[in-house]
Amino acid sequence: MGFYFEDEKSAAVKCGGDIRKIIRLAGQRFMEDNPPEPYVWRTFDTRGIGADRKGRYLFDFDARFPDAEAGRTAIACADLYCPREKGSRFNLGCTCPASVWLNGEKVFTSSGADERSGEAQTFSVSLKAGYNRFVITVEKTVIGFSAFLQNAMPQWEPCNYYMPFDERNGEAGFLWRLCEKGETIPPADALRGDHEEGEWLPRKESVPLNEEGIFASLALSGGREITVTGTLAEIRAAFAALPDACPPVPVKGRCTPYLVLGPLSGKDVHIAPPGRVTHDGEDILVWRPDMEGMALRPYVESFLFGKWKYPLGVTLYGMLESAKLLSDEKMADYVKQHVLQVTGIQEYAEYDTECFGFAGVNQQICWLDALDDCGSFGSLMLQFDKEGKNADISRLADRIARYMLEEQVREEHGAFCRRDRTIWADDMYMSVPFLCRYAERTGDTACLDAAGEQLLLYRKLLFMPEKGMMAHMCCMIHDRNNGIPWSRGNGWVIFALSELLMRLPAGHRLRQELISFFRELTEGYLRVQGESGLWHQILDDPESYPESSATAMMICAFCRGIRGGWYDDGLSCRATRAAEKGWMGLTETAMDEGGNLFGVCRGSGFSFSRNYYRSLSWNYNDTHGIGIVMLAGCEMARTVSCMAEH
């Protein structure tokens, strides 16, 4: 019996060992589980409770209820949508007593020490699939009347809150009010109610815009798109004669039957459609309802589709290459839809961030605080647009390159570093492939130089010559690496190295040194391949579980080295046998007949303890592994074909 399921239920058995069929099986499963979904448009009251750029929702009741006496309680509530059931962690900071309820259960209460320090405290919760009701209560004292709520990892698990109660129709944001003396806290309607009771803010009543000038308007009527340009009075009169008019995109929350844009400064302004910004001189304009204080904002509510995340960059890279190998138009179109959706909304997301603190889409690239926020997905989008024709992608690529080369934190010797002064092997994939592709796109050879230099700097800091492997991380405060060869960390390095060597010119000054590094790693990894063909979670610990994502990265890199001529004959033969054994192990023991993938280590932090890495559990169908397994299949298929030709 295999490690993860019975032998006869493997993808290899179902597909008869056919590499292309196995790749297609994995891609079809992913597309079926994560179908394309558009962003959800919701109205947002700009006078409401908002978030800052770190995703902290600010309950500033000092300002909202300045006359409230000590002892009074304010309450805020909202629904958080979660595509699938999961555990999550939140932070709450306060200047006074505060509590949090989730789905009717109290999950956090502050202490006196919390209130005096104002420092955030972390608590864990279980979120159900669908809408989760959050209720926050804050009691005024003589020293304060405010609090904030934040997901503990907002760039990874962004929390978009929506007003509860049917009457609000899913408008974005929180509702809040000052409770009456003696009122039950929290009120039952806030915990469980579907219908609104009490004097919640902001008010439901809507006031038309009170602005002068010429506006554009847009709506649907009779199956046609209707555009009117004129004063607001003329626009209102035009749509009053169209009782079936509705907004051009589905909108949740308070809205008018049409959207307006303006005021416009001139007739030559190019008016962008919903989901894009309009540049009117130095002004940026977006569509909005004809209502005072109301904005229109996009939100991502799917589990995976339409998100900008580094594991998805690897997933879609594997799918893109698989689509080419298989001539699969459906798979190619899936990748295209995803890439164009996230890159096409980016300027709007930046506008959303500037106006409202924390965007409802593309949170990670708007956050842009580390290499994994930008490098992996940035590399994928450049691979998708290899001809360099997409202006949105070019604009984003320039921003990412500027961040990597000019803004990314570095140590004194120049190595990319995280803000806590740790250096992770992972960051080689989060930077090198993007720099390679950006160099191809722009002709900027400095990017290739930087990619090679970073790999060699990381070698000095993380390579363990006695093992022939990389330590996962190095802490510059303690000036030492952790000595632990975590499998995926090593996979990221040799995978990134193969990406660079595929593009580095033959005469480049660093090429031979990088090829030597590639061979050193290969030798080290060959010594610890598991009996099943998979490499283990900790590479030199055969008692740790067989890990799928690192195995796929080894296969991918080895195949590239074989075809690229980066090995001598003896090492090439051994790498070939290892790649074949690894692919057989993956498809016989880690991918089942439904195309589901097992044995991918969940996202990792770091530690100096081996027990930490032993305790990192594997996930089912984790995006850290799906695409790279497909890419490994592509590289295996190409290598088999190449060997058959020779």
HELIX and SHEET records of a PDB file:
HELIX    1   1 ASP A    7  LYS A    9  5                                   3    
HELIX    2   2 ALA A   11  LYS A   14  1                                   4    
HELIX    3   3 ILE A   19  ASP A   33  1                                  15    
HELIX    4   4 PHE A   61  ARG A   64  1                                   4    
HELIX    5   5 GLY A  112  SER A  117  1                                   6    
HELIX    6   6 ASP A  166  ARG A  168  5                                   3    
HELIX    7   7 ALA A  188  ARG A  192  1                                   5    
HELIX    8   8 LEU A  232  ALA A  240  1                                   9    
HELIX    9   9 TYR A  310  LEU A  326  1                                  17    
HELIX   10  10 GLU A  329  GLY A  344  1                                  16    
HELIX   11  11 GLN A  346  PHE A  356  1                                  11    
HELIX   12  12 GLN A  363  TRP A  367  1                                   5    
HELIX   13  13 LEU A  371  ASP A  373  5                                   3    
HELIX   14  14 GLY A  375  PHE A  384  1                                  10    
HELIX   15  15 ALA A  391  ARG A  402  1                                  12    
HELIX   16  16 TYR A  403  GLU A  407  3                                   5    
HELIX   17  17 ALA A  425  MET A  428  5                                   4    
HELIX   18  18 VAL A  432  THR A  442  1                                  11    
HELIX   19  19 THR A  445  LEU A  462  1                                  18    
HELIX   20  20 SER A  487  LEU A  501  1                                  15    
HELIX   21  21 ARG A  511  LEU A  526  1                                  16    
HELIX   22  22 SER A  548  GLY A  564  1                                  17    
HELIX   23  23 ASP A  569  GLY A  585  1                                  17    
HELIX   24  24 LEU A  586  ALA A  590  3                                   5    
HELIX   25  25 ARG A  610  SER A  615  1                                   6    
HELIX   26  26 ILE A  626  GLU A  645  1                                  20    
SHEET    1   A 3 VAL A 251  LYS A 252  0                                        
SHEET    2   A 3 VAL A  40  ASP A  45  1                                        
SHEET    3   A 3 MET A 294  TYR A 299 -1                                        
SHEET    1   B 4 TYR A  57  ASP A  60  0                                        
SHEET    2   B 4 SER A 146  ASN A 151 -1                                        
SHEET    3   B 4 LYS A  86  CYS A  94 -1                                        
SHEET    4   B 4 GLN A 121  LEU A 127 -1                                        
SHEET    1   C 5 GLU A 105  THR A 109  0                                        
SHEET    2   C 5 ALA A  98  LEU A 102 -1                                        
SHEET    3   C 5 GLY A 130  GLU A 139 -1                                        
SHEET    4   C 5 THR A  73  CYS A  82 -1                                        
SHEET    5   C 5 TYR A 161  TYR A 162 -1                                        
SHEET    1   D 5 GLU A 105  THR A 109  0                                        
SHEET    2   D 5 ALA A  98  LEU A 102 -1                                        
SHEET    3   D 5 GLY A 130  GLU A 139 -1                                        
SHEET    4   D 5 THR A  73  CYS A  82 -1                                        
SHEET    5   D 5 LEU A 175  LEU A 178 -1                                        
SHEET    1   E 4 ARG A 224  GLY A 230  0                                        
SHEET    2   E 4 PHE A 215  SER A 221 -1                                        
SHEET    3   E 4 LEU A 259  LEU A 261 -1                                        
SHEET    4   E 4 ARG A 288  PRO A 289 -1                                        
SHEET    1   F 2 THR A 278  ASP A 280  0                                        
SHEET    2   F 2 ASP A 283  LEU A 285 -1                                        
SHEET    1   G 3 THR A 422  TRP A 424  0                                        
SHEET    2   G 3 MET A 473  CYS A 475 -1                                        
SHEET    3   G 3 ARG A 480  ASN A 481 -1                                        
SHEET    1   H 2 PHE A 463  MET A 464  0                                        
SHEET    2   H 2 MET A 469  MET A 470 -1                                        
SHEET    1   I 2 TRP A 535  HIS A 536  0                                        
SHEET    2   I 2 PRO A 546  GLU A 547 -1                                        
SHEET    1   J 2 VAL A 600  CYS A 601  0                                        
SHEET    2   J 2 TRP A 618  ASN A 619 -1                                        
END                                                                             
